[in-house]
Structure formats: C-alpha cells, structure tokens
C-alpha cells in the first residue's frame, strides 16, 4: 500500500530467502545436468512426456522447458501417479 511506499526510502538492508536468490513467483528450469549420453533435447523429450501426465506444479515447469526446446511429446506406455510419492512411467 501507500504507507509502505512512503517509508521505503528508509530501507538500509534487504534479507533474501535462505538460498540467497530472488524469485519470480513461479518455478523455472535454470540448469540441466545429464549423466549419460543423452542430448538435452532427447532428455527433455522423455521427461516432458512423462511429466505431462503429472499434476504437480514443478512438472508443468519441466513440460514448459520441453516446449521451449520444441520437443515432441508422446504418451508413456505406463503411468502411475502416487500422491506425495511422485510418478512412475515406462517410455519405449
């Protein structure tokens, strides 16, 4: 509100969250480290296809990254979502 803006000029210090990062209010993929011979695009083709069936907010972020890389999504052969436990899927 207006009162907060009026006193903002007295701010001398700002504390960030425990990671020391600024956030945009929604998650995003910033880095990808792959520990086998898959390319980044191959990796996101698989994980975006699997996460596309998940309702978790972080899954949406992974699918969005795949869309940014213009991967083609396909449906897993098997998909199980267990609340609080994650997902299991079989691809190819």
N, C-alpha and C positions, 0 to 999 in steps of 0.2 A: 504494500500500500504506500501511500504518500509519505506517511511518517517514517517508514524505513528508508525511503529515498532521501528524506531531509537529514537524517543522521548518518547516512552512508559516508559522508565526507570525513567522518571521524575514524573510519576504519584504518587500523595500522597493521593488522595481521589477518591472514586468512588461513584456516586449517582445512586440509583436504582429507578425503577418506583414507583408510588405513593403507591403501596401495599407493597413495600419492598421485592419483590420476584424476583428471577431470573427465566427467562423463557427459554424454549427450542425452541421457534419459532412456536410452534403448541400447541393447547389446549389439555388437558388430564383430565380425571376424577381422582381426588385425594381422595375424601371422599364421602360417601353416607350415608345420614341420612334418615331413613324411619319412618314415624309417624303413622304406623298401624302395623298389624300383618303379613305383607308380609315378606318373606325372601328376602335377597339381590338378589338371583337368580330369584325368582318369579318377583320381581320388574323389573329387567333388561330384563326379558323375555317380559314383557309388553312394557316398554318404548323403548327398542331397536326395537321391532316390529313396533311400531308407528313411531319412528324417522327414520326408514329405508326408509320411503317414502318421507322424507324431503330432500331438497337440501341445508339446512343451514349447514355451517361448524361445528357448535357445535353438530348438530345431528349426523354427522359422528363420532364424538368423543364418543357419547353415544352408538352408534351401535358397535364401536370397543370395548368398555368396555364389552358389552354383549357377543361379540365373545370371549373375553378373559375368560369370565366365562362359555363359552361353552353352552350358552342358545340356544334354538330352536326358530327361528323367524317364525312368522305367519303373514299373511296379515290381516289388520284391516277390519272389516265389512264395515266401512265407513271411509273416509279420506278426509279432506278438508285442503288445504294449502292456506293461505291468505298472500300475500307478505307484510312484515312489521308488521304482526299481529300474526303470529305463525301458529300452526296447531291444528286441531280438529280431533279426531278419536274415533271410537267405537270398543272396543275389547270385545268379548264374551258377 
